[in-house]
Structure formats: structure tokens, C-alpha cells
Amino acid sequence: MAYIHKIDADRCKGCGLCVTICPKDVLEISEKVNTKGYFPAFQARPEDCIKCALCCSMCPDVAITITGTQDADQPQQAASTEDNDG
């Protein structure tokens, strides 16, 4: 399963809590101002993201989401039907 990491730049107030908590130093504070006049966080190194969701949990503005998506080239996996023998 693939994951999408998204930061809603207009919701972010640039507090930096996500930047501090990220174990892989993926996030940084932008130099561009959002519509509310804040400098929002952004993924400076998205390829290093391990999708741990610590940033999502830490964000007081609920501006960060990580959602699972079905890969287009992977068929949906059926529920396991293996029997437990005991």
C-alpha cells in the first residue's frame, strides 16, 4: 500500500512542532507566506519520510495527514483465509 503525506499549507501556522518531532528531518518551515500570513511547514525531503505519523499527532492545527492509497498496479488483497491449526 502506498501512502500520501499532505500538509495543508493554509491551515498550518508554522509552529514547528512537526519539524522538531520528525525522526528523519523530513520537514522544514517554508520561506513563503501562506494566505494567513504564516510560514507553513513543508516536506523538504519527502523521499526520507517513513510515514510514522508523529507529525500528524503533534500538529495542533490538524494540518498534516497521511492516508493510505491502493497502488494502481497492485490488486486488492483479499482477507486471509488460512486456518489456524492450533
C-alpha positions as a LaTeX table, in Angstrom:
\begin{tabular}{lrrr}
\hline
Residue & $x$ (\AA) & $y$ (\AA) & $z$ (\AA) \\
\hline
Met1 & 0.00 & 0.00 & 0.00 \\
Ala2 & 1.24 & 3.47 & $-0.85$ \\
Tyr3 & 0.76 & 6.48 & 1.38 \\
Ile4 & 0.17 & 10.15 & 0.68 \\
His5 & 1.63 & 12.72 & 3.10 \\
Lys6 & $-0.11$ & 16.08 & 2.82 \\
Ile7 & 0.34 & 19.37 & 4.64 \\
Asp8 & $-2.49$ & 21.88 & 4.29 \\
Ala9 & $-0.33$ & 25.00 & 3.96 \\
Asp10 & $-3.27$ & 27.36 & 4.53 \\
Arg11 & $-4.16$ & 25.64 & 7.81 \\
Cys12 & $-0.56$ & 25.47 & 9.11 \\
Lys13 & 0.58 & 28.25 & 11.47 \\
Gly14 & 4.26 & 27.32 & 11.23 \\
Cys15 & 4.68 & 26.46 & 14.90 \\
Gly16 & 7.44 & 23.98 & 14.02 \\
Leu17 & 6.31 & 21.16 & 16.31 \\
Cys18 & 6.19 & 18.74 & 13.37 \\
Val19 & 9.67 & 19.79 & 12.28 \\
Thr20 & 11.01 & 19.11 & 15.77 \\
Ile21 & 9.31 & 15.70 & 16.22 \\
Cys22 & 10.16 & 14.25 & 12.78 \\
Pro23 & 12.71 & 11.44 & 13.33 \\
Lys24 & 14.01 & 11.69 & 9.74 \\
Asp25 & 14.24 & 15.51 & 9.45 \\
Val26 & 11.85 & 15.50 & 6.50 \\
Leu27 & 10.01 & 18.71 & 7.36 \\
Glu28 & 11.15 & 22.32 & 7.32 \\
Ile29 & 9.50 & 25.72 & 7.65 \\
Ser30 & 8.84 & 27.40 & 4.32 \\
Glu31 & 10.17 & 30.79 & 3.34 \\
Lys32 & 6.86 & 31.50 & 1.57 \\
Val33 & 3.95 & 33.01 & 3.48 \\
Asn34 & 0.54 & 31.30 & 3.36 \\
Thr35 & $-2.80$ & 33.11 & 2.97 \\
Lys36 & $-3.00$ & 33.75 & 6.72 \\
Gly37 & 0.46 & 35.31 & 6.92 \\
Tyr38 & 2.26 & 32.31 & 8.46 \\
Phe39 & 5.30 & 30.41 & 7.24 \\
Pro40 & 3.95 & 26.84 & 6.93 \\
Ala41 & 5.85 & 23.56 & 7.19 \\
Phe42 & 6.61 & 21.59 & 4.04 \\
Gln43 & 8.28 & 18.32 & 3.09 \\
Ala44 & 11.84 & 19.29 & 2.20 \\
Arg45 & 12.90 & 15.65 & 1.79 \\
Pro46 & 9.75 & 13.60 & 1.04 \\
Glu47 & 11.77 & 10.58 & $-0.08$ \\
Asp48 & 13.07 & 10.19 & 3.51 \\
Cys49 & 9.58 & 10.11 & 5.06 \\
Ile50 & 8.80 & 6.80 & 6.80 \\
Lys51 & 5.10 & 7.68 & 7.31 \\
Cys52 & 5.34 & 7.27 & 11.09 \\
Ala53 & 2.60 & 9.92 & 11.57 \\
Leu54 & 4.32 & 11.60 & 14.51 \\
Cys55 & 3.90 & 14.92 & 12.71 \\
Cys56 & 0.15 & 14.27 & 12.33 \\
Ser57 & $-0.19$ & 13.53 & 16.04 \\
Met58 & 1.84 & 16.57 & 17.05 \\
Cys59 & 0.15 & 19.16 & 14.81 \\
Pro60 & $-2.19$ & 21.35 & 16.91 \\
Asp61 & $-3.90$ & 22.65 & 13.76 \\
Val62 & $-4.57$ & 19.20 & 12.24 \\
Ala63 & $-2.87$ & 20.44 & 9.08 \\
Ile64 & $-0.98$ & 17.21 & 8.34 \\
Thr65 & $-2.49$ & 13.98 & 7.08 \\
Ile66 & $-1.09$ & 10.65 & 5.97 \\
Thr67 & $-3.56$ & 8.47 & 4.10 \\
Gly68 & $-3.23$ & 5.06 & 2.56 \\
Thr69 & $-3.97$ & 4.59 & $-1.13$ \\
Gln70 & $-4.32$ & 1.50 & $-3.26$ \\
Asp71 & $-1.49$ & 1.19 & $-5.79$ \\
Ala72 & $-2.82$ & 1.10 & $-9.33$ \\
Asp73 & $-0.58$ & $-1.82$ & $-10.30$ \\
Gln74 & $-1.33$ & $-3.91$ & $-7.19$ \\
Pro75 & $-4.58$ & $-5.88$ & $-6.99$ \\
Gln76 & $-6.61$ & $-5.58$ & $-3.82$ \\
Gln77 & $-5.59$ & $-8.21$ & $-1.34$ \\
Ala78 & $-8.35$ & $-10.48$ & $-0.12$ \\
Ala79 & $-8.69$ & $-11.19$ & 3.57 \\
Ser80 & $-6.57$ & $-14.08$ & 4.71 \\
Thr81 & $-8.42$ & $-17.40$ & 4.69 \\
Glu82 & $-5.69$ & $-19.51$ & 6.27 \\
Asp83 & $-6.88$ & $-21.81$ & 9.01 \\
Asn84 & $-5.14$ & $-21.85$ & 12.35 \\
Asp85 & $-4.36$ & $-25.47$ & 13.17 \\
Gly86 & $-3.84$ & $-24.86$ & 16.66 \\
\hline
\end{tabular}
